[in-house]
Amino acid sequence: MKKIARFLSPILIAFLILGSLPVAAAQATAASELISTQQALQADQANADRERILDVLARDDVQRQLELQGVDPQEVKDRVAALSDAEARQMADQLDQLPAGASSVVGALLVIFLVLLVTDILGLTNVYPFTR
């Protein structure tokens, strides 16, 4: 019995190794898909746009205005996170085009109000009761 086990063990080990190679190769190729430089830059730009919007929203004067409008700041942060890359780019561009000073706060609030209003009208959210 030991002679048979010594003979069969290496053969069985070889078959197990050879049998698992195609599976391991298929998993390695599926997991190692490369992305282009352009895709990586677009992802970084989208994250930078969202960070820019969140920086404006984190200011104390903006927080006060949001609370005066009856909007929960956490909900606004969730909405910014849910924006598509194009919407985040557009909002960040609008923030960059606003003049410096107090009017930029009003402009930023207006943009945020409009985004919330559009999502409420489309039925994606339930922020403003007057849209029903």
Summary of the structure (lengths in Angstrom):
residues: 132
radius of gyration: 27.5
end to end distance: 82.3
largest distance: 90.1
contacts: 305
relative contact order: 0.09
helix: 81%
strand: 0%
